[in-house]
Amino acid sequence: MKVITIYGSKSDLPFMEPARVYFAEHGVEHEEVVYSAHRDLPGLIEYLKELEESKTKAVLLCVAGLSAALPGVVVMNTSLPVIGVPVPCGPLNGIDALLAISQLPGGVPATTVGLHKKTPLNAAMAAHRILKLAE
């Protein structure tokens, strides 16, 4: 069991540093990849297909700003739990990302964390708690 963080952009990597620290401090296996739902949709779909075929057990953190399409695309292409992580960026400082994730339609079961300076830590802690269910 591990946490896989999928970033919509390399520029979002520094934002999630508190999550990396949390995972290291708590011995949580963690992997990071970058796939944009807009700029590399075929690559993202292929990655998720391979992840499903591998039968990997993981919680997916989907880090995205602006329109935040990533969590919705990911949750529709995997059976793994998905936590959307809105990034405070752009003209609305992340409100658009938060709403895009939290207002996904029925049948698109992604969850999200709030939008504030502890967002990365809350996402890491939530993913870790989900992993503990398998212990």
DOFIDO-514949 format. One record per residue: residue number from 1; x, y, z of N, C-alpha, C in turn. Coordinates in pm, 1 decimal, always signed. Example, Ala and Ser with C-alpha at 12.3 -4.5 7.8 and 13.67 -1.06 7.14 Angstrom:
2
<atom i="1" n_u="+1319.0" n_v="-569.0" n_w="+780.0" ca_u="+1230.0" ca_v="-450.0" ca_w="+780.0" c_u="+1320.0" c_v="-330.0" c_w="+780.0"/>
<atom i="2" n_u="+1285.0" n_v="-225.0" n_w="+708.0" ca_u="+1367.0" ca_v="-106.0" ca_w="+714.0" c_u="+1290.0" c_v="+3.0" c_w="+787.0"/>
***
This chain:
135
<atom i="1" n_u="+84.2" n_v="-118.3" n_w="+0.0" ca_u="+0.0" ca_v="+0.0" ca_w="+0.0" c_u="+87.8" c_v="+123.3" c_w="+0.0"/>
<atom i="2" n_u="+50.1" n_v="+218.6" n_w="-82.0" ca_u="+127.0" ca_v="+342.0" ca_w="-89.9" c_u="+38.1" c_v="+457.0" c_w="-132.9"/>
<atom i="3" n_u="+96.5" n_v="+575.0" n_w="-127.6" ca_u="+30.4" ca_v="+694.3" ca_w="-177.7" c_u="+100.5" c_v="+731.6" c_w="-307.8"/>
<atom i="4" n_u="+22.2" n_v="+759.7" n_w="-409.3" ca_u="+77.0" ca_v="+808.8" ca_w="-535.8" c_u="+22.2" c_v="+950.0" c_w="-555.8"/>
<atom i="5" n_u="+113.3" n_v="+1045.4" n_w="-568.2" ca_u="+72.5" ca_v="+1182.6" ca_w="-595.7" c_u="+87.0" c_v="+1207.4" c_w="-744.3"/>
<atom i="6" n_u="-23.4" n_v="+1245.2" n_w="-807.1" ca_u="-23.0" ca_v="+1278.9" ca_w="-949.2" c_u="-38.6" c_v="+1429.9" c_w="-958.7"/>
<atom i="7" n_u="+57.4" n_v="+1492.5" n_w="-1022.6" ca_u="+57.4" ca_v="+1637.4" ca_w="-1039.7" c_u="+10.7" c_v="+1672.5" c_w="-1180.3"/>
<atom i="8" n_u="-69.0" n_v="+1776.9" n_w="-1190.5" ca_u="-108.8" ca_v="+1827.0" ca_w="-1320.6" c_u="+0.7" c_v="+1908.6" c_w="-1386.3"/>
<atom i="9" n_u="+98.0" n_v="+1954.1" n_w="-1305.5" ca_u="+207.1" ca_v="+2036.7" ca_w="-1355.6" c_u="+327.8" c_v="+2024.5" c_w="-1262.2"/>
<atom i="10" n_u="+447.8" n_v="+2026.6" n_w="-1319.7" ca_u="+570.2" ca_v="+2025.0" ca_w="-1238.7" c_u="+576.2" c_v="+2144.6" c_w="-1144.7"/>
<atom i="11" n_u="+513.4" n_v="+2252.8" n_w="-1183.8" ca_u="+517.6" ca_v="+2373.7" ca_w="-1100.2" c_u="+445.4" c_v="+2354.0" c_w="-966.1"/>
<atom i="12" n_u="+365.7" n_v="+2248.1" n_w="-953.4" ca_u="+293.2" ca_v="+2221.8" ca_w="-829.1" c_u="+375.4" c_v="+2140.8" c_w="-728.1"/>
<atom i="13" n_u="+490.6" n_v="+2089.8" n_w="-769.7" ca_u="+573.2" ca_v="+2007.4" ca_w="-680.6" c_u="+611.5" c_v="+2078.0" c_w="-550.9"/>
<atom i="14" n_u="+659.1" n_v="+2203.0" n_w="-552.7" ca_u="+696.9" ca_v="+2267.7" ca_w="-426.6" c_u="+580.0" c_v="+2282.2" c_w="-328.5"/>
<atom i="15" n_u="+461.0" n_v="+2302.3" n_w="-380.8" ca_u="+342.2" ca_v="+2317.0" ca_w="-296.4" c_u="+322.7" c_v="+2196.5" c_w="-204.5"/>
<atom i="16" n_u="+356.4" n_v="+2077.6" n_w="-253.5" ca_u="+330.7" ca_v="+1955.0" ca_w="-178.7" c_u="+446.1" c_v="+1911.7" c_w="-88.7"/>
<atom i="17" n_u="+545.4" n_v="+1995.4" n_w="-68.9" ca_u="+658.2" ca_v="+1959.4" ca_w="+16.9" c_u="+613.4" c_v="+1915.5" c_w="+157.2"/>
<atom i="18" n_u="+517.6" n_v="+1982.9" n_w="+222.0" ca_u="+474.2" ca_v="+1934.6" ca_w="+353.9" c_u="+422.5" c_v="+1790.6" c_w="+352.6"/>
<atom i="19" n_u="+361.9" n_v="+1749.0" n_w="+244.1" ca_u="+314.5" ca_v="+1610.7" ca_w="+232.8" c_u="+433.5" c_v="+1515.4" c_w="+226.1"/>
<atom i="20" n_u="+535.0" n_v="+1550.8" n_w="+148.6" ca_u="+654.6" ca_v="+1465.5" ca_w="+140.7" c_u="+720.0" c_v="+1451.2" c_w="+277.8"/>
<atom i="21" n_u="+727.0" n_v="+1560.3" n_w="+351.7" ca_u="+783.8" ca_v="+1556.3" ca_w="+487.1" c_u="+700.3" c_v="+1462.8" c_w="+575.4"/>
<atom i="22" n_u="+569.2" n_v="+1476.9" n_w="+570.8" ca_u="+480.8" ca_v="+1390.6" ca_w="+649.2" c_u="+503.5" c_v="+1243.6" c_w="+614.8"/>
<atom i="23" n_u="+506.8" n_v="+1211.6" n_w="+486.5" ca_u="+525.9" ca_v="+1072.1" ca_w="+445.7" c_u="+659.2" c_v="+1017.8" c_w="+496.9"/>
<atom i="24" n_u="+763.4" n_v="+1096.8" n_w="+487.6" ca_u="+895.2" ca_v="+1053.9" ca_w="+535.4" c_u="+893.3" c_v="+1030.8" c_w="+686.8"/>
<atom i="25" n_u="+834.0" n_v="+1121.4" n_w="+759.6" ca_u="+829.0" ca_v="+1111.0" ca_w="+906.2" c_u="+746.2" c_v="+991.5" c_w="+953.5"/>
<atom i="26" n_u="+648.4" n_v="+950.9" n_w="+875.5" ca_u="+559.0" ca_v="+843.0" ca_w="+916.1" c_u="+582.8" c_v="+712.5" c_w="+840.0"/>
<atom i="27" n_u="+687.7" n_v="+706.5" n_w="+760.8" ca_u="+722.1" ca_v="+583.8" ca_w="+690.0" c_u="+619.8" c_v="+539.8" c_w="+588.0"/>
<atom i="28" n_u="+553.4" n_v="+635.7" n_w="+525.2" ca_u="+451.4" ca_v="+605.0" ca_w="+424.3" c_u="+519.5" c_v="+593.5" c_w="+288.4"/>
<atom i="29" n_u="+501.8" n_v="+477.3" n_w="+223.7" ca_u="+556.1" ca_v="+460.6" ca_w="+88.8" c_u="+485.9" c_v="+559.2" c_w="-3.7"/>
<atom i="30" n_u="+565.4" n_v="+625.3" n_w="-87.9" ca_u="+512.1" ca_v="+735.8" ca_w="-166.1" c_u="+579.8" c_v="+742.1" c_w="-302.4"/>
<atom i="31" n_u="+501.6" n_v="+773.2" n_w="-402.7" ca_u="+551.7" ca_v="+788.2" ca_w="-540.1" c_u="+490.2" c_v="+914.7" c_w="-597.5"/>
<atom i="32" n_u="+563.2" n_v="+982.2" n_w="-687.6" ca_u="+512.3" ca_v="+1103.1" ca_w="-751.2" c_u="+529.5" c_v="+1093.8" c_w="-902.5"/>
<atom i="33" n_u="+425.9" n_v="+1138.7" n_w="-974.5" ca_u="+431.2" ca_v="+1144.1" ca_w="-1120.2" c_u="+364.1" c_v="+1273.6" c_w="-1166.1"/>
<atom i="34" n_u="+397.5" n_v="+1318.2" n_w="-1286.8" ca_u="+337.4" ca_v="+1438.7" ca_w="-1343.7" c_u="+268.0" c_v="+1401.0" c_w="-1474.4"/>
<atom i="35" n_u="+137.0" n_v="+1425.2" n_w="-1479.0" ca_u="+57.6" ca_v="+1404.1" ca_w="-1600.3" c_u="-51.7" c_v="+1510.4" c_w="-1604.1"/>
<atom i="36" n_u="-51.4" n_v="+1590.4" n_w="-1704.3" ca_u="-155.2" ca_v="+1691.0" ca_w="-1719.5" c_u="-277.6" c_v="+1629.5" c_w="-1787.5"/>
<atom i="37" n_u="-394.9" n_v="+1653.1" n_w="-1729.9" ca_u="-518.8" ca_v="+1606.7" ca_w="-1792.7" c_u="-546.2" c_v="+1683.2" c_w="-1921.4"/>
<atom i="38" n_u="-483.5" n_v="+1798.7" n_w="-1937.2" ca_u="-503.5" ca_v="+1880.5" ca_w="-2056.7" c_u="-394.0" c_v="+1859.9" c_w="-2160.7"/>
<atom i="39" n_u="-269.5" n_v="+1858.2" n_w="-2116.2" ca_u="-156.8" ca_v="+1853.4" ca_w="-2209.8" c_u="-105.7" c_v="+1712.7" c_w="-2239.1"/>
<atom i="40" n_u="-139.8" n_v="+1613.8" n_w="-2155.0" ca_u="-92.9" ca_v="+1476.8" ca_w="-2177.4" c_u="-199.4" c_v="+1375.2" c_w="-2137.5"/>
<atom i="41" n_u="-320.0" n_v="+1395.7" n_w="-2184.3" ca_u="-428.7" ca_v="+1303.8" ca_w="-2151.6" c_u="-397.1" c_v="+1159.5" c_w="-2192.4"/>
<atom i="42" n_u="-344.7" n_v="+1133.8" n_w="-2313.4" ca_u="-313.0" ca_v="+994.1" ca_w="-2348.3" c_u="-211.0" c_v="+931.1" c_w="-2252.9"/>
<atom i="43" n_u="-109.2" n_v="+1007.6" n_w="-2212.6" ca_u="-10.4" ca_v="+955.8" ca_w="-2118.6" c_u="-72.1" c_v="+925.2" c_w="-1982.8"/>
<atom i="44" n_u="-160.0" n_v="+1013.0" n_w="-1935.9" ca_u="-227.5" ca_v="+992.5" ca_w="-1808.6" c_u="-314.7" c_v="+867.3" c_w="-1813.3"/>
<atom i="45" n_u="-392.5" n_v="+852.5" n_w="-1918.6" ca_u="-481.0" ca_v="+736.0" ca_w="-1932.3" c_u="-398.3" c_v="+607.5" c_w="-1937.5"/>
<atom i="46" n_u="-288.3" n_v="+609.8" n_w="-2009.0" ca_u="-201.9" ca_v="+491.2" ca_w="-2017.3" c_u="-141.8" c_v="+458.5" c_w="-1880.6"/>
<atom i="47" n_u="-96.1" n_v="+559.3" n_w="-1808.0" ca_u="-41.0" ca_v="+538.3" ca_w="-1673.9" c_u="-146.2" c_v="+473.5" c_w="-1582.9"/>
<atom i="48" n_u="-268.1" n_v="+525.4" n_w="-1584.8" ca_u="-374.4" ca_v="+471.5" ca_w="-1500.6" c_u="-412.4" c_v="+329.5" c_w="-1541.2"/>
<atom i="49" n_u="-411.3" n_v="+301.8" n_w="-1670.6" ca_u="-440.0" ca_v="+166.5" ca_w="-1719.0" c_u="-335.2" c_v="+68.9" c_w="-1666.3"/>
<atom i="50" n_u="-207.6" n_v="+107.6" n_w="-1674.5" ca_u="-100.6" ca_v="+22.1" ca_w="-1624.6" c_u="-109.2" c_v="+5.6" c_w="-1473.2"/>
<atom i="51" n_u="-147.5" n_v="+111.1" n_w="-1404.0" ca_u="-163.5" ca_v="+104.7" ca_w="-1259.0" c_u="-274.2" c_v="+5.6" c_w="-1222.7"/>
<atom i="52" n_u="-385.4" n_v="+10.6" n_w="-1291.5" ca_u="-495.8" ca_v="-82.5" ca_w="-1267.6" c_u="-452.5" c_v="-226.8" c_w="-1295.9"/>
<atom i="53" n_u="-384.7" n_v="-246.1" n_w="-1408.3" ca_u="-341.0" ca_v="-380.9" ca_w="-1446.1" c_u="-240.9" c_v="-438.8" c_w="-1347.4"/>
<atom i="54" n_u="-162.8" n_v="-353.3" n_w="-1283.5" ca_u="-61.3" ca_v="-399.5" ca_w="-1188.3" c_u="-122.0" c_v="-441.9" c_w="-1054.3"/>
<atom i="55" n_u="-248.7" n_v="-410.8" n_w="-1033.8" ca_u="-319.3" ca_v="-441.1" ca_w="-908.5" c_u="-255.2" c_v="-370.7" c_w="-788.4"/>
<atom i="56" n_u="-186.7" n_v="-259.7" n_w="-813.2" ca_u="-126.6" ca_v="-180.4" ca_w="-706.6" c_u="-235.5" c_v="-129.1" c_w="-614.2"/>
<atom i="57" n_u="-212.2" n_v="-138.6" n_w="-486.1" ca_u="-303.6" ca_v="-84.0" ca_w="-386.0" c_u="-248.0" c_v="+50.8" c_w="-342.6"/>
<atom i="58" n_u="-323.5" n_v="+156.1" n_w="-366.7" ca_u="-274.2" ca_v="+290.8" ca_w="-337.9" c_u="-390.5" c_v="+386.7" c_w="-318.2"/>
<atom i="59" n_u="-357.9" n_v="+497.2" n_w="-256.1" ca_u="-446.9" ca_v="+612.4" ca_w="-250.6" c_u="-383.8" c_v="+716.4" c_w="-341.6"/>
<atom i="60" n_u="-463.0" n_v="+778.1" n_w="-427.0" ca_u="-411.8" ca_v="+875.0" ca_w="-523.3" c_u="-444.0" c_v="+1016.5" c_w="-479.1"/>
<atom i="61" n_u="-339.7" n_v="+1099.0" n_w="-468.1" ca_u="-356.8" ca_v="+1241.6" ca_w="-446.0" c_u="-343.0" c_v="+1308.6" c_w="-581.0"/>
<atom i="62" n_u="-443.1" n_v="+1382.3" n_w="-624.5" ca_u="-439.5" ca_v="+1450.5" ca_w="-754.1" c_u="-429.5" c_v="+1599.7" c_w="-728.6"/>
<atom i="63" n_u="-312.3" n_v="+1654.4" n_w="-758.1" ca_u="-280.9" ca_v="+1793.4" ca_w="-727.8" c_u="-300.2" c_v="+1876.5" c_w="-854.1"/>
<atom i="64" n_u="-394.1" n_v="+1973.0" n_w="-847.5" ca_u="-424.7" ca_v="+2051.1" ca_w="-966.7" c_u="-480.1" c_v="+2187.6" c_w="-930.0"/>
<atom i="65" n_u="-449.9" n_v="+2284.3" n_w="-1013.9" ca_u="-503.0" ca_v="+2419.0" ca_w="-996.2" c_u="-593.5" c_v="+2455.5" c_w="-1111.8"/>
<atom i="66" n_u="-642.8" n_v="+2577.9" n_w="-1106.7" ca_u="-728.6" ca_v="+2634.7" ca_w="-1211.2" c_u="-851.1" c_v="+2546.3" c_w="-1234.2"/>
<atom i="67" n_u="-868.1" n_v="+2492.0" n_w="-1353.4" ca_u="-987.9" ca_v="+2412.3" ca_w="-1380.6" c_u="-985.6" c_v="+2277.0" c_w="-1310.4"/>
<atom i="68" n_u="-869.1" n_v="+2234.2" n_w="-1266.4" ca_u="-853.1" ca_v="+2111.2" ca_w="-1187.2" c_u="-926.6" c_v="+1991.6" c_w="-1246.4"/>
<atom i="69" n_u="-905.1" n_v="+1965.1" n_w="-1372.9" ca_u="-968.1" ca_v="+1850.4" ca_w="-1438.4" c_u="-908.4" c_v="+1717.7" c_w="-1392.0"/>
<atom i="70" n_u="-786.1" n_v="+1721.3" n_w="-1341.9" ca_u="-712.8" ca_v="+1598.6" ca_w="-1310.3" c_u="-787.1" c_v="+1502.2" c_w="-1217.9"/>
<atom i="71" n_u="-837.0" n_v="+1544.1" n_w="-1101.9" ca_u="-902.9" ca_v="+1446.2" ca_w="-1014.9" c_u="-1021.5" c_v="+1375.8" c_w="-1080.3"/>
<atom i="72" n_u="-1103.2" n_v="+1446.9" n_w="-1153.5" ca_u="-1217.7" ca_v="+1386.1" ca_w="-1220.1" c_u="-1177.1" c_v="+1286.2" c_w="-1326.6"/>
<atom i="73" n_u="-1077.0" n_v="+1321.3" n_w="-1405.4" ca_u="-1027.9" ca_v="+1229.6" ca_w="-1508.8" c_u="-970.0" c_v="+1105.0" c_w="-1443.2"/>
<atom i="74" n_u="-892.3" n_v="+1123.8" n_w="-1337.8" ca_u="-829.2" ca_v="+1009.4" ca_w="-1271.0" c_u="-933.4" c_v="+917.4" c_w="-1209.8"/>
<atom i="75" n_u="-1029.1" n_v="+973.1" n_w="-1135.8" ca_u="-1126.8" ca_v="+888.2" ca_w="-1067.8" c_u="-1211.2" c_v="+807.8" c_w="-1167.1"/>
<atom i="76" n_u="-1230.2" n_v="+859.4" n_w="-1286.3" ca_u="-1308.3" ca_v="+786.6" ca_w="-1386.3" c_u="-1226.9" c_v="+679.1" c_w="-1458.7"/>
<atom i="77" n_u="-1096.6" n_v="+672.6" n_w="-1431.2" ca_u="-1010.5" ca_v="+575.7" ca_w="-1499.3" c_u="-936.9" c_v="+484.6" c_w="-1402.3"/>
<atom i="78" n_u="-984.1" n_v="+477.7" n_w="-1278.0" ca_u="-924.2" ca_v="+387.7" ca_w="-1180.2" c_u="-1029.0" c_v="+348.9" c_w="-1077.5"/>
<atom i="79" n_u="-1004.3" n_v="+238.9" n_w="-1010.5" ca_u="-1091.6" ca_v="+197.2" ca_w="-900.4" c_u="-1033.0" c_v="+236.8" c_w="-765.2"/>
<atom i="80" n_u="-918.0" n_v="+302.3" n_w="-765.6" ca_u="-851.0" ca_v="+343.0" ca_w="-643.1" c_u="-912.5" c_v="+470.6" c_w="-586.0"/>
<atom i="81" n_u="-901.1" n_v="+491.0" n_w="-454.0" ca_u="-953.5" ca_v="+615.4" ca_w="-395.9" c_u="-872.1" c_v="+737.0" c_w="-441.0"/>
<atom i="82" n_u="-943.2" n_v="+845.6" n_w="-469.2" ca_u="-881.8" ca_v="+967.6" ca_w="-520.0" c_u="-916.3" c_v="+1084.5" c_w="-427.6"/>
<atom i="83" n_u="-812.0" n_v="+1156.9" n_w="-387.9" ca_u="-829.0" ca_v="+1279.5" ca_w="-311.1" c_u="-779.0" c_v="+1394.1" c_w="-397.8"/>
<atom i="84" n_u="-867.1" n_v="+1486.0" n_w="-431.7" ca_u="-828.3" ca_v="+1603.4" ca_w="-508.6" c_u="-764.6" c_v="+1706.9" c_w="-416.4"/>
<atom i="85" n_u="-654.3" n_v="+1763.1" n_w="-461.4" ca_u="-581.5" ca_v="+1862.6" ca_w="-382.8" c_u="-576.8" c_v="+1992.5" c_w="-463.0"/>
<atom i="86" n_u="-660.0" n_v="+2090.6" n_w="-427.7" ca_u="-660.7" ca_v="+2216.5" ca_w="-502.5" c_u="-536.3" c_v="+2299.9" c_w="-472.4"/>
<atom i="87" n_u="-482.2" n_v="+2360.9" n_w="-576.1" ca_u="-362.5" ca_v="+2444.2" ca_w="-562.2" c_u="-404.7" c_v="+2591.4" c_w="-564.4"/>
<atom i="88" n_u="-357.8" n_v="+2668.8" n_w="-466.6" ca_u="-392.3" ca_v="+2811.5" ca_w="-463.9" c_u="-311.6" c_v="+2888.9" c_w="-567.9"/>
<atom i="89" n_u="-367.5" n_v="+2901.6" n_w="-687.2" ca_u="-298.0" ca_v="+2971.7" ca_w="-795.3" c_u="-401.5" c_v="+3038.4" c_w="-885.8"/>
<atom i="90" n_u="-352.5" n_v="+3114.7" n_w="-980.8" ca_u="-439.6" ca_v="+3178.4" ca_w="-1078.5" c_u="-514.3" c_v="+3297.9" c_w="-1022.8"/>
<atom i="91" n_u="-597.9" n_v="+3358.0" n_w="-1105.2" ca_u="-667.3" ca_v="+3480.4" ca_w="-1065.8" c_u="-765.1" c_v="+3461.5" c_w="-949.7"/>
<atom i="92" n_u="-813.1" n_v="+3340.3" n_w="-927.1" ca_u="-905.7" ca_v="+3314.5" ca_w="-817.7" c_u="-836.6" c_v="+3249.2" c_w="-697.8"/>
<atom i="93" n_u="-703.7" n_v="+3240.8" n_w="-702.9" ca_u="-622.0" ca_v="+3185.8" ca_w="-594.3" c_u="-669.5" c_v="+3048.0" c_w="-548.8"/>
<atom i="94" n_u="-711.8" n_v="+2965.1" n_w="-643.2" ca_u="-746.5" ca_v="+2827.1" ca_w="-614.2" c_u="-893.2" c_v="+2799.5" c_w="-588.3"/>
<atom i="95" n_u="-974.8" n_v="+2903.2" n_w="-575.1" ca_u="-1118.0" ca_v="+2881.1" ca_w="-552.8" c_u="-1178.1" c_v="+2803.0" c_w="-669.2"/>
<atom i="96" n_u="-1134.5" n_v="+2833.0" n_w="-791.1" ca_u="-1185.1" ca_v="+2760.5" ca_w="-908.3" c_u="-1149.3" c_v="+2612.9" c_w="-900.4"/>
<atom i="97" n_u="-1026.6" n_v="+2581.7" n_w="-857.2" ca_u="-985.0" ca_v="+2441.9" ca_w="-844.5" c_u="-1066.0" c_v="+2370.1" c_w="-736.9"/>
<atom i="98" n_u="-1083.1" n_v="+2435.0" n_w="-622.8" ca_u="-1161.1" ca_v="+2375.6" ca_w="-513.5" c_u="-1303.0" c_v="+2344.1" c_w="-559.1"/>
<atom i="99" n_u="-1367.1" n_v="+2439.4" n_w="-625.3" ca_u="-1503.9" ca_v="+2416.5" ca_w="-672.7" c_u="-1508.6" c_v="+2309.4" c_w="-780.9"/>
<atom i="100" n_u="-1411.1" n_v="+2308.1" n_w="-870.0" ca_u="-1409.3" ca_v="+2207.6" ca_w="-976.2" c_u="-1401.7" c_v="+2066.7" c_w="-918.2"/>
<atom i="101" n_u="-1324.2" n_v="+2050.1" n_w="-812.9" ca_u="-1309.9" ca_v="+1917.7" ca_w="-752.1" c_u="-1431.3" c_v="+1884.0" c_w="-667.0"/>
<atom i="102" n_u="-1473.5" n_v="+1976.3" n_w="-582.9" ca_u="-1581.3" ca_v="+1945.2" ca_w="-488.5" c_u="-1718.2" c_v="+1935.3" c_w="-554.9"/>
<atom i="103" n_u="-1732.4" n_v="+1987.8" n_w="-674.8" ca_u="-1861.4" ca_v="+1983.7" ca_w="-743.7" c_u="-1865.2" c_v="+1882.9" c_w="-858.5"/>
<atom i="104" n_u="-1780.4" n_v="+1780.0" n_w="-851.6" ca_u="-1787.6" ca_v="+1675.1" ca_w="-953.5" c_u="-1925.8" c_v="+1611.2" c_w="-948.2"/>
<atom i="105" n_u="-1978.2" n_v="+1568.2" n_w="-1061.9" ca_u="-2114.4" ca_v="+1514.4" ca_w="-1064.2" c_u="-2125.7" c_v="+1377.8" c_w="-997.9"/>
<atom i="106" n_u="-2248.5" n_v="+1335.4" n_w="-975.1" ca_u="-2273.9" ca_v="+1202.4" ca_w="-921.6" c_u="-2207.5" c_v="+1095.8" c_w="-1006.0"/>
<atom i="107" n_u="-2157.4" n_v="+993.2" n_w="-940.5" ca_u="-2089.4" ca_v="+885.3" ca_w="-1011.5" c_u="-1942.6" c_v="+913.0" c_w="-1035.3"/>
<atom i="108" n_u="-1893.9" n_v="+1025.6" n_w="-986.3" ca_u="-1752.6" ca_v="+1063.1" ca_w="-1000.4" c_u="-1700.2" c_v="+1084.5" c_w="-857.5"/>
<atom i="109" n_u="-1667.9" n_v="+973.5" n_w="-788.3" ca_u="-1643.1" ca_v="+978.4" ca_w="-644.6" c_u="-1503.3" c_v="+1021.1" c_w="-600.4"/>
<atom i="110" n_u="-1464.6" n_v="+1139.5" n_w="-636.7" ca_u="-1340.6" ca_v="+1195.7" ca_w="-582.4" c_u="-1377.8" c_v="+1278.5" c_w="-460.4"/>
<atom i="111" n_u="-1288.6" n_v="+1282.3" n_w="-365.7" ca_u="-1307.7" ca_v="+1369.4" ca_w="-250.2" c_u="-1205.2" c_v="+1481.9" c_w="-260.8"/>
<atom i="112" n_u="-1211.4" n_v="+1577.7" n_w="-170.6" ca_u="-1115.5" ca_v="+1687.5" ca_w="-175.7" c_u="-1082.1" c_v="+1733.1" c_w="-34.5"/>
<atom i="113" n_u="-977.3" n_v="+1811.2" n_w="-25.2" ca_u="-939.6" ca_v="+1876.0" ca_w="+100.0" c_u="-958.9" c_v="+2025.5" c_w="+80.7"/>
<atom i="114" n_u="-959.2" n_v="+2098.4" n_w="+191.0" ca_u="-980.8" ca_v="+2242.6" ca_w="+185.1" c_u="-866.3" c_v="+2317.4" c_w="+118.9"/>
<atom i="115" n_u="-885.4" n_v="+2445.1" n_w="+104.2" ca_u="-789.2" ca_v="+2531.0" ca_w="+35.5" c_u="-731.5" c_v="+2630.2" c_w="+136.7"/>
<atom i="116" n_u="-613.3" n_v="+2598.3" n_w="+188.2" ca_u="-544.1" ca_v="+2684.3" ca_w="+284.1" c_u="-399.5" c_v="+2637.9" c_w="+293.5"/>
<atom i="117" n_u="-320.8" n_v="+2698.8" n_w="+380.2" ca_u="-177.7" ca_v="+2666.2" ca_w="+382.2" c_u="-148.1" c_v="+2525.8" c_w="+434.6"/>
<atom i="118" n_u="-242.1" n_v="+2460.9" n_w="+499.1" ca_u="-222.5" ca_v="+2323.7" ca_w="+548.6" c_u="-282.1" c_v="+2218.5" c_w="+455.1"/>
<atom i="119" n_u="-324.5" n_v="+2259.9" n_w="+337.5" ca_u="-384.9" ca_v="+2166.9" ca_w="+241.3" c_u="-297.0" c_v="+2045.4" c_w="+213.5"/>
<atom i="120" n_u="-167.0" n_v="+2062.7" n_w="+181.9" ca_u="-84.4" ca_v="+1944.9" ca_w="+153.9" c_u="-75.4" c_v="+1848.6" c_w="+272.3"/>
<atom i="121" n_u="-63.8" n_v="+1902.8" n_w="+392.5" ca_u="-56.5" ca_v="+1818.4" ca_w="+511.4" c_u="-187.8" c_v="+1744.0" c_w="+532.4"/>
<atom i="122" n_u="-300.4" n_v="+1812.1" n_w="+519.1" ca_u="-429.6" ca_v="+1745.0" ca_w="+534.0" c_u="-446.9" c_v="+1633.6" c_w="+431.0"/>
<atom i="123" n_u="-404.8" n_v="+1657.0" n_w="+308.0" ca_u="-414.8" ca_v="+1554.3" ca_w="+204.4" c_u="-330.2" c_v="+1432.6" c_w="+241.4"/>
<atom i="124" n_u="-208.2" n_v="+1457.6" n_w="+289.1" ca_u="-119.1" ca_v="+1347.5" ca_w="+327.9" c_u="-178.1" c_v="+1268.3" c_w="+444.3"/>
<atom i="125" n_u="-229.6" n_v="+1338.8" n_w="+542.3" ca_u="-286.5" ca_v="+1272.1" ca_w="+659.1" c_u="-410.5" c_v="+1190.7" c_w="+621.9"/>
<atom i="126" n_u="-495.0" n_v="+1244.8" n_w="+535.9" ca_u="-615.3" ca_v="+1172.3" ca_w="+492.4" c_u="-577.2" c_v="+1045.4" c_w="+416.2"/>
<atom i="127" n_u="-480.8" n_v="+1055.9" n_w="+326.2" ca_u="-435.8" ca_v="+939.2" ca_w="+249.6" c_u="-378.4" c_v="+833.8" c_w="+343.7"/>
<atom i="128" n_u="-300.0" n_v="+876.7" n_w="+440.7" ca_u="-239.6" ca_v="+783.6" ca_w="+536.7" c_u="-347.1" c_v="+710.6" c_w="+616.8"/>
<atom i="129" n_u="-450.4" n_v="+781.5" n_w="+658.4" ca_u="-559.9" ca_v="+717.6" ca_w="+733.1" c_u="-631.4" c_v="+612.2" c_w="+648.7"/>
<atom i="130" n_u="-649.9" n_v="+641.7" n_w="+521.6" ca_u="-712.2" ca_v="+543.8" ca_w="+432.5" c_u="-623.5" c_v="+419.4" c_w="+421.6"/>
<atom i="131" n_u="-492.8" n_v="+439.7" n_w="+407.9" ca_u="-400.0" ca_v="+326.8" ca_w="+400.4" c_u="-406.5" c_v="+239.6" c_w="+526.2"/>
<atom i="132" n_u="-423.1" n_v="+303.3" n_w="+639.7" ca_u="-426.9" ca_v="+229.0" ca_w="+766.7" c_u="-545.7" c_v="+132.4" c_w="+772.4"/>
<atom i="133" n_u="-649.9" n_v="+155.4" n_w="+695.7" ca_u="-764.2" ca_v="+65.0" ca_w="+692.7" c_u="-725.7" c_v="-74.4" c_w="+644.3"/>
<atom i="134" n_u="-619.3" n_v="-82.0" n_w="+565.5" ca_u="-576.1" ca_v="-210.1" ca_w="+509.4" c_u="-484.8" c_v="-288.0" c_w="+603.2"/>
<atom i="135" n_u="-445.6" n_v="-225.7" n_w="+713.7" ca_u="-353.8" ca_v="-293.3" ca_w="+807.3" c_u="-423.2" c_v="-401.3" c_w="+884.9"/>
***
